[in-house]
Amino acid sequence: MGVVQEFPPILKIKKEVKLNCKHCGTEMQSRGVKDGVRSYYCPNCPKGQNWEYIKENGENVFPSSSPEKASFASDGENIFINYVSDHVPSTDEVAKLYDINLDEWEVRTFETTDWQMGRKDKKVDLSFNGGVMDGTVEDSGQINRVWLHRINVKFIRKTQEIRARNYVQELVEEIKKNAPIYPEIKYSVPKDGMLYEIDAPDIHFGRLAWNEETGKDYDIHVAENDVNKVFDQLLSYAKIFNISEILLPWGNDFFNVDSLENTTTHGTPQQEDTRWQKTFSRGCKLSRTIIDKCSQIAPVRVLIISGNHDTQRTFYLGEVLNAYYYNSKNVIIDNSPKVRKYHLFGTNLIGFAHGYNEKLDRLASMMANEVPELWAKAKHREMHTGDKHRKFDATEESGVVLRILRALTASDAWTYGKGFNSLRAAESFLWHPDNGLLAQFTAQP
């Protein structure tokens, strides 16, 4: 298991410091020093919350929530931590305490043993000078009980996920070295050219559904056919108008899962079609096909929007696309890590969010706060989200129209069982630079 690391002894406190209770704010009473740790007591808080301990290292005073005695051991693939604390910490606290990177390690076991320890309600402030003791002792005669907790945590290395990240990083570097040279397309830029926005959120590429169970088969082959079909239809409308730019929000739960265990980013198990390498590779290829189709009509700006099913994989997809179009002057990929993104076209400000984490009634104020310089230039403002798998045009709030867009994916067993069966579709919006939204189109697979 490796060498056990014992933490250094605590240095003796040099002087008493003023300490306010972290629960109620009352100034706490010193109860003296033992083994270099000064204890403080709050008379207002209930037992279990009314004690605090501090130690001094040099001139810095640290809260006693840091373990006084602890052991740390690692064999390369596992980390073992054991210590005693006056409170039960969160996983993040333990990781921060020992500088553990949670992108590379995950908790396998987290165990606590709890007990109470009695302490006399006594305040001791004594000093010795020439063998003579001087000071005060205050003893109420009561016994205060304090909860203590022995913490045992085991972390395991995310070996497979690290390999997956390394695979994507190596893939990105290889693609950049061999990125195709796209011939620059000389688009005819029409006067008062319009923006064509195409939205296909919640594709959930990799989801598996069985017709006998859900009324519709769905796998990566069906998804590829459906996505191509709706984009061919929506792009056919674009040829009728003078389009100067295509805006393509991409991601928004493009993939169905985000882990090797076929769970979402938050750990919810999913019915998945195939191995993640195949799903990721085919998903990248499908994305390139759609972008190439769009680029035949007008320059394309791709905004990568993360979802709650596939936060990491959507970012990896964006990195691959950014590398693939590295030499292209026809396509711009925005894979910045911001979860909400905005685009100003003429006097139109259009914002995008997945809609899972945000409170929808706050999206208008988020737009104003996050891009005030764009807000000031706009007359027409909208926020577009996915996630809900149904269409809903909210009422206008603070001058911003909120649209919740339909999903393209089919229902899996869980969503079908819950009765979440809305019309499957992709949608597009035609924006005039001065007059705002002129038209909206819908395409069904």
SVG drawing of the C-alpha trace seen along z (x, -y; Angstrom):
<svg xmlns="http://www.w3.org/2000/svg" viewBox="-48 -50 60 56">
<polyline fill="none" stroke="black" stroke-width="0.4" points="0.0,0.0 3.0,-2.3 4.3,-4.4 1.8,-5.9 2.3,-9.6 1.8,-11.0 1.0,-14.7 3.4,-16.9 2.6,-17.7 0.6,-20.8 2.6,-23.7 1.6,-25.2 -0.6,-28.2 1.2,-31.4 -1.8,-33.5 -5.5,-33.5 -7.4,-35.0 -10.9,-36.3 -13.2,-33.8 -16.9,-34.3 -19.2,-31.3 -19.6,-30.2 -23.2,-29.2 -24.6,-32.2 -21.9,-34.8 -21.6,-35.0 -18.1,-35.6 -16.9,-32.3 -15.3,-31.6 -11.8,-30.2 -11.6,-26.9 -7.8,-26.7 -5.1,-24.9 -4.3,-21.2 -1.6,-19.7 -1.2,-22.9 -4.9,-23.2 -7.1,-25.9 -10.7,-25.1 -13.6,-27.6 -17.1,-27.2 -20.3,-28.9 -23.0,-29.1 -25.8,-29.8 -25.5,-26.9 -26.8,-23.3 -24.4,-20.5 -22.5,-19.2 -22.2,-22.7 -20.9,-24.7 -17.2,-23.8 -14.5,-25.0 -10.8,-24.4 -7.9,-26.3 -4.2,-25.7 -1.4,-28.1 1.3,-27.4 3.6,-30.4 1.3,-33.4 -1.6,-31.7 -4.5,-30.4 -6.4,-27.4 -9.9,-26.0 -9.8,-22.7 -11.9,-21.1 -8.5,-20.1 -7.7,-16.7 -5.3,-16.7 -4.1,-13.1 -4.4,-11.6 -2.9,-9.0 -2.7,-9.0 -1.6,-6.1 -1.6,-5.3 -0.6,-2.4 -0.9,-4.2 -4.5,-3.1 -6.1,-3.7 -5.9,-6.3 -6.7,-5.5 -7.4,-8.2 -8.2,-7.9 -8.6,-10.7 -10.8,-11.9 -12.8,-15.1 -15.4,-17.1 -17.7,-17.1 -18.5,-14.8 -16.9,-16.4 -18.1,-16.3 -16.2,-14.5 -15.0,-17.9 -13.7,-18.8 -11.7,-15.6 -10.3,-16.1 -9.4,-19.7 -7.7,-18.8 -5.4,-16.3 -5.1,-18.0 -6.9,-15.2 -7.9,-15.9 -11.5,-14.7 -11.1,-14.7 -8.7,-11.7 -10.0,-10.1 -13.5,-9.1 -14.8,-7.9 -15.3,-4.2 -16.1,-4.0 -16.8,-6.7 -17.4,-5.4 -17.7,-7.1 -17.7,-5.9 -19.4,-8.3 -19.2,-8.6 -19.6,-11.2 -16.9,-12.3 -17.6,-14.1 -15.7,-17.2 -15.9,-19.1 -17.3,-22.6 -14.1,-24.0 -12.1,-27.1 -8.5,-26.9 -6.1,-29.8 -2.9,-29.0 0.7,-29.9 3.9,-29.1 6.5,-31.6 9.5,-30.4 7.7,-27.3 4.7,-29.3 1.3,-28.7 -0.8,-31.7 -4.2,-32.0 -7.8,-31.0 -9.9,-27.9 -13.7,-28.1 -15.6,-24.9 -19.4,-24.8 -19.5,-21.1 -21.3,-20.2 -20.2,-17.7 -20.5,-18.8 -20.7,-16.1 -19.1,-16.5 -19.6,-14.3 -16.5,-13.0 -16.2,-11.2 -13.6,-8.8 -13.5,-9.2 -12.4,-6.4 -12.3,-7.2 -11.1,-5.2 -10.5,-6.9 -9.9,-4.9 -8.2,-6.3 -10.5,-6.9 -8.2,-4.9 -10.7,-4.2 -11.9,-7.8 -8.4,-9.1 -7.6,-6.9 -10.8,-8.2 -9.6,-11.8 -6.2,-10.9 -7.7,-9.2 -9.6,-12.3 -6.6,-14.6 -4.5,-12.4 -7.3,-12.3 -7.5,-16.1 -3.7,-16.5 -3.7,-14.0 -6.7,-15.7 -5.0,-19.1 -1.9,-17.6 -4.0,-16.2 -6.9,-18.6 -8.3,-18.8 -7.7,-22.0 -11.2,-23.3 -11.4,-25.4 -12.7,-28.8 -16.2,-29.2 -16.9,-32.6 -20.4,-33.2 -22.5,-35.8 -23.3,-38.2 -26.8,-39.6 -27.9,-43.0 -29.9,-42.7 -28.8,-39.1 -30.5,-37.1 -29.4,-34.8 -30.7,-31.2 -30.7,-29.6 -31.1,-25.8 -31.8,-24.0 -31.8,-20.3 -31.4,-19.9 -31.6,-16.7 -30.6,-14.2 -29.3,-11.8 -27.1,-10.0 -26.5,-6.5 -29.9,-6.1 -31.5,-2.7 -35.3,-2.3 -37.3,0.8 -40.5,0.3 -42.3,3.1 -41.6,1.1 -41.8,-2.5 -43.6,-2.6 -40.5,-3.6 -37.1,-2.0 -34.1,-4.3 -30.4,-3.7 -27.4,-5.4 -28.5,-4.2 -32.0,-5.6 -30.6,-8.8 -28.2,-9.4 -31.1,-9.0 -33.4,-11.2 -30.9,-14.0 -29.9,-14.0 -33.6,-14.0 -34.7,-17.0 -31.6,-19.0 -32.1,-18.3 -35.7,-19.6 -34.7,-22.7 -31.8,-23.6 -34.1,-23.3 -36.1,-26.3 -32.9,-28.3 -32.3,-28.2 -35.4,-30.3 -34.1,-33.3 -31.0,-35.5 -28.9,-33.9 -25.7,-35.5 -24.9,-33.3 -26.1,-30.0 -26.1,-29.8 -25.9,-26.2 -26.2,-25.6 -24.9,-22.1 -24.6,-19.8 -27.5,-20.3 -27.5,-16.6 -26.2,-15.5 -24.9,-12.4 -27.0,-10.3 -24.3,-9.3 -21.1,-10.7 -19.4,-7.8 -18.0,-4.3 -20.8,-3.0 -23.4,-4.4 -24.7,-7.1 -25.4,-10.7 -23.0,-13.4 -24.9,-13.2 -24.8,-9.4 -28.3,-8.4 -28.2,-5.0 -29.3,-5.0 -30.2,-2.4 -27.3,-2.8 -26.9,-1.4 -23.2,-0.5 -19.7,-1.0 -18.7,-4.6 -15.8,-4.7 -18.2,-3.8 -20.8,-6.2 -18.3,-9.0 -16.7,-8.4 -20.0,-8.1 -21.3,-11.2 -18.3,-13.2 -18.8,-12.0 -22.5,-12.9 -21.7,-16.4 -19.2,-17.0 -21.8,-15.9 -24.3,-18.4 -21.9,-21.2 -20.6,-20.5 -24.2,-20.6 -24.8,-24.0 -21.5,-25.4 -22.7,-24.8 -25.3,-27.6 -23.5,-30.2 -20.7,-30.6 -21.5,-28.6 -21.0,-29.6 -21.3,-26.5 -22.0,-27.2 -21.2,-24.2 -23.8,-24.1 -23.2,-21.6 -26.1,-19.4 -26.8,-17.6 -26.5,-14.1 -23.1,-14.7 -21.2,-17.7 -17.8,-16.2 -18.4,-14.4 -20.0,-17.5 -16.8,-19.4 -14.7,-16.7 -16.9,-16.8 -16.3,-20.5 -12.5,-20.0 -12.6,-17.4 -14.7,-19.7 -12.5,-22.7 -9.5,-20.6 -11.2,-19.2 -12.2,-22.7 -8.8,-24.2 -8.0,-25.1 -11.5,-26.1 -12.5,-29.7 -16.1,-28.6 -16.8,-27.3 -16.2,-28.8 -16.5,-26.6 -17.1,-28.2 -16.2,-25.6 -15.6,-28.0 -16.6,-26.4 -19.4,-28.9 -22.7,-27.1 -24.7,-30.0 -23.7,-31.6 -25.0,-34.6 -24.9,-35.8 -25.7,-39.3 -26.9,-39.6 -27.9,-43.1 -30.3,-44.2 -31.1,-40.6 -29.6,-39.1 -30.1,-35.4 -29.0,-33.4 -28.7,-29.7 -28.7,-27.5 -29.6,-23.9 -32.1,-24.9 -31.4,-22.1 -29.5,-24.1 -31.0,-27.5 -34.2,-28.9 -36.0,-29.7 -37.6,-32.9 -34.1,-34.3 -32.7,-33.8 -33.7,-37.3 -31.7,-38.9 -28.8,-36.6 -28.6,-37.8 -28.6,-41.4 -25.9,-40.8 -23.7,-38.5 -23.5,-40.5 -24.6,-44.1 -22.7,-45.5 -24.6,-43.2 -27.9,-43.8 -27.5,-47.6 -27.2,-47.1 -30.2,-44.8 -33.9,-45.6 -35.0,-41.9 -33.9,-39.5 -34.6,-35.8 -33.3,-32.9 -33.6,-29.3 -33.3,-26.2 -33.8,-22.5 -33.8,-19.8 -37.6,-19.7 -38.3,-17.7 -41.4,-19.7 -42.2,-23.0 -43.1,-26.0 -43.0,-29.7 -43.0,-31.5 -44.4,-35.0 -42.0,-37.8 -40.1,-38.8 -38.1,-42.0 -38.0,-42.3 -36.7,-38.8 -38.8,-36.0 -38.0,-32.5 -38.5,-29.5 -38.2,-25.9 -37.5,-23.8 -38.7,-20.3 -36.4,-17.3 -35.4,-15.1 -34.8,-12.0 -37.3,-9.2 -38.6,-8.2 -36.7,-5.5 -38.4,-3.0 -38.3,-5.4 -39.6,-8.5 -42.3,-6.5 -43.3,-5.0 -43.7,-8.5 -45.8,-9.6 -43.3,-12.1 -44.2,-11.7 -44.1,-15.0 -43.8,-15.7 -40.2,-14.9 -38.8,-17.7 -36.0,-20.2 -36.8,-23.8 -35.2,-26.8 -35.6,-30.6 -35.1,-33.2 -33.8,-36.6 -33.8,-39.9 -30.9,-42.1 -33.3,-45.0 -36.8,-43.6 -36.2,-40.7 -37.7,-37.2 -39.5,-36.8 -40.3,-33.1 -40.0,-29.8 -39.9,-26.3 -40.4,-22.8 -39.1,-19.5 -40.1,-16.1 -38.2,-12.8"/>
</svg>
